[in-house]
Amino acid sequence: MTTRRDFLLLAAASLAAPAANAQVDPNLAANRKAAFQAALSKIVGDAKVQRGRVKLQLPPLIDNGNSVPLSVTVESPMNAADHVKAIHVLTEKNPLPDVVSVALGPRAGRASLATRVRLADTQTVTAIAQMSDGSFWSDSAEVVVTLSACLEEGLI
Amino acid sequence: MARAVVTVPAQAKRGEIVEIKTLAQHSMETGFRRTQTGELIPRDIIRTFTCTYNGVEVYRCDLHPAIAANPLIAFTTVATESGSLSFQWVGDNGFTVTEIAPIRVE
């Protein structure tokens, strides 16, 4: 027979267990921000990132974060003296900030990239272009994601 | 067997910028998903994509788990001479696919 004491203990345990599972890492937002900053400084180092020249295109409202069309174009003459050396795409709230890094040169003709990405959450996506003179240019786009690409802890 | 599709114009004028579209068949497992029993599904993605034009690298991508399944990559290159474009995808667990497309430049 279940005593009142047993019942209370069981009830308390069953209430506590899901609460513990559903608990989000309190440092998650800070960790994601630190990871984004680390990824950014790995690309640009100490250089200054200017806004402009880069055009990042994403749909503003995304139904399904599993496959989001993304395109980046960079204004550049793309000749031997002045061209885009690299294009990087970073996200703020994906489990990993890096999305894609492209290495290109004057043989590419135009500095462009079109692909499909996964987005975990409503967030800001940033594209950074590295020019042959060493300068960095960027553009960012804010997107609203209704269905996340990866339903892992912290995004419930 | 893994498959890949590339779209390259069969012929182009010298100096013309041609558009190239590539699509590889790959699940791009992120390594962040779990099974119903809570075990982590190991990462299995394509790491790099390289396009070489007659042996010279013209475009290279480093891909991360945030690229959607069956990665589509569209870009451009300058048609300089007749020859072939070679596309290579390299990924985890020894994944390698190579496609070759001829191009005629007038």
HADDOCK unambig.tbl for C-alpha pairs under 7 A between the chains (distance, minus, plus):
assign (segid A and resid 66 and name CA) (segid B and resid 68 and name CA) 6.18 0.50 0.50
assign (segid A and resid 67 and name CA) (segid B and resid 68 and name CA) 5.33 0.50 0.50
assign (segid A and resid 98 and name CA) (segid B and resid 64 and name CA) 6.41 0.50 0.50
assign (segid A and resid 99 and name CA) (segid B and resid 63 and name CA) 6.62 0.50 0.50
assign (segid A and resid 99 and name CA) (segid B and resid 64 and name CA) 5.28 0.50 0.50
assign (segid A and resid 99 and name CA) (segid B and resid 66 and name CA) 5.07 0.50 0.50
assign (segid A and resid 99 and name CA) (segid B and resid 67 and name CA) 6.38 0.50 0.50
assign (segid A and resid 100 and name CA) (segid B and resid 61 and name CA) 6.76 0.50 0.50
assign (segid A and resid 100 and name CA) (segid B and resid 62 and name CA) 5.71 0.50 0.50
assign (segid A and resid 100 and name CA) (segid B and resid 63 and name CA) 4.88 0.50 0.50
assign (segid A and resid 100 and name CA) (segid B and resid 64 and name CA) 5.95 0.50 0.50
assign (segid A and resid 101 and name CA) (segid B and resid 61 and name CA) 5.57 0.50 0.50
assign (segid A and resid 101 and name CA) (segid B and resid 62 and name CA) 5.02 0.50 0.50
assign (segid A and resid 101 and name CA) (segid B and resid 63 and name CA) 6.71 0.50 0.50
assign (segid A and resid 102 and name CA) (segid B and resid 60 and name CA) 5.61 0.50 0.50
assign (segid A and resid 102 and name CA) (segid B and resid 61 and name CA) 4.32 0.50 0.50
assign (segid A and resid 102 and name CA) (segid B and resid 62 and name CA) 6.26 0.50 0.50
assign (segid A and resid 103 and name CA) (segid B and resid 59 and name CA) 6.01 0.50 0.50
assign (segid A and resid 103 and name CA) (segid B and resid 60 and name CA) 5.05 0.50 0.50
assign (segid A and resid 103 and name CA) (segid B and resid 61 and name CA) 6.25 0.50 0.50
assign (segid A and resid 104 and name CA) (segid B and resid 58 and name CA) 6.12 0.50 0.50
assign (segid A and resid 104 and name CA) (segid B and resid 59 and name CA) 4.91 0.50 0.50
assign (segid A and resid 104 and name CA) (segid B and resid 60 and name CA) 6.48 0.50 0.50
assign (segid A and resid 105 and name CA) (segid B and resid 58 and name CA) 6.70 0.50 0.50
assign (segid A and resid 107 and name CA) (segid B and resid 58 and name CA) 5.62 0.50 0.50
assign (segid A and resid 107 and name CA) (segid B and resid 77 and name CA) 5.87 0.50 0.50
assign (segid A and resid 107 and name CA) (segid B and resid 78 and name CA) 5.72 0.50 0.50
assign (segid A and resid 108 and name CA) (segid B and resid 58 and name CA) 5.89 0.50 0.50
assign (segid A and resid 108 and name CA) (segid B and resid 59 and name CA) 6.66 0.50 0.50
assign (segid A and resid 108 and name CA) (segid B and resid 76 and name CA) 5.52 0.50 0.50
assign (segid A and resid 108 and name CA) (segid B and resid 77 and name CA) 3.99 0.50 0.50
assign (segid A and resid 108 and name CA) (segid B and resid 78 and name CA) 5.98 0.50 0.50
assign (segid A and resid 109 and name CA) (segid B and resid 17 and name CA) 5.79 0.50 0.50
assign (segid A and resid 109 and name CA) (segid B and resid 76 and name CA) 6.20 0.50 0.50
assign (segid A and resid 109 and name CA) (segid B and resid 77 and name CA) 5.02 0.50 0.50
assign (segid A and resid 109 and name CA) (segid B and resid 78 and name CA) 5.10 0.50 0.50
assign (segid A and resid 110 and name CA) (segid B and resid 76 and name CA) 6.14 0.50 0.50
assign (segid A and resid 112 and name CA) (segid B and resid 75 and name CA) 5.81 0.50 0.50
assign (segid A and resid 113 and name CA) (segid B and resid 74 and name CA) 5.93 0.50 0.50
assign (segid A and resid 113 and name CA) (segid B and resid 75 and name CA) 5.29 0.50 0.50
assign (segid A and resid 114 and name CA) (segid B and resid 73 and name CA) 5.76 0.50 0.50
assign (segid A and resid 114 and name CA) (segid B and resid 74 and name CA) 4.93 0.50 0.50
assign (segid A and resid 114 and name CA) (segid B and resid 75 and name CA) 6.63 0.50 0.50
assign (segid A and resid 115 and name CA) (segid B and resid 72 and name CA) 5.15 0.50 0.50
assign (segid A and resid 115 and name CA) (segid B and resid 73 and name CA) 4.89 0.50 0.50
assign (segid A and resid 115 and name CA) (segid B and resid 74 and name CA) 6.47 0.50 0.50
assign (segid A and resid 116 and name CA) (segid B and resid 67 and name CA) 6.21 0.50 0.50
assign (segid A and resid 116 and name CA) (segid B and resid 68 and name CA) 5.56 0.50 0.50
assign (segid A and resid 116 and name CA) (segid B and resid 71 and name CA) 6.70 0.50 0.50
assign (segid A and resid 116 and name CA) (segid B and resid 72 and name CA) 6.31 0.50 0.50
assign (segid A and resid 117 and name CA) (segid B and resid 66 and name CA) 5.65 0.50 0.50
assign (segid A and resid 117 and name CA) (segid B and resid 67 and name CA) 4.30 0.50 0.50
assign (segid A and resid 117 and name CA) (segid B and resid 68 and name CA) 4.69 0.50 0.50
assign (segid A and resid 118 and name CA) (segid B and resid 66 and name CA) 4.88 0.50 0.50
assign (segid A and resid 118 and name CA) (segid B and resid 67 and name CA) 5.68 0.50 0.50
assign (segid A and resid 118 and name CA) (segid B and resid 68 and name CA) 5.31 0.50 0.50
assign (segid A and resid 150 and name CA) (segid B and resid 33 and name CA) 6.76 0.50 0.50
assign (segid A and resid 152 and name CA) (segid B and resid 33 and name CA) 6.93 0.50 0.50
